[in-house]
Amino acid sequence: MTINNAVSATAGAIIMVSLLLSNSNMFAQANWLWLTFFVGFNLFQSAFTGFCPAAKIFKAIGLKG
C-alpha cells in the first residue's frame, strides 16, 4: 500500500466512524462531527501546503510513497 492510499483509507475510515458515532444511540453527540471536520480540513489544507501529518506517520512506519 502506498502512502497516498493509506492516507485516503484512514481518512475515509475516520470519517465513517465519526458519522456513525454521532448518530448511534449509545454515543449520540454532535461533537463527533468535529472529528469529521478536522479530517476534512486536514485533507483540504494538505492539497495546498503539501503537509499531511498522517503521511509523515505512514512514511515513518515504512510505507512507500
C-alpha positions, 0 to 999 in steps of 0.5 A: 500500500502506498502512502497516498492510499493509506492516507485516503483509507484512514481518512475515509475510515475516520470519517465513517466512524465519526458519522456513525458515532454521532448518530448511534444511540449509545454515543449520540453527540454532535461533537463527533462531527468535529472529528469529521471536520478536522479530517476534512480540513486536514485533507483540504489544507494538505492539497495546498501546503503539501503537509499531511501529518498522517503521511509523515506517520505512514512514511515513518512506519515504512510505507512507500510513497 
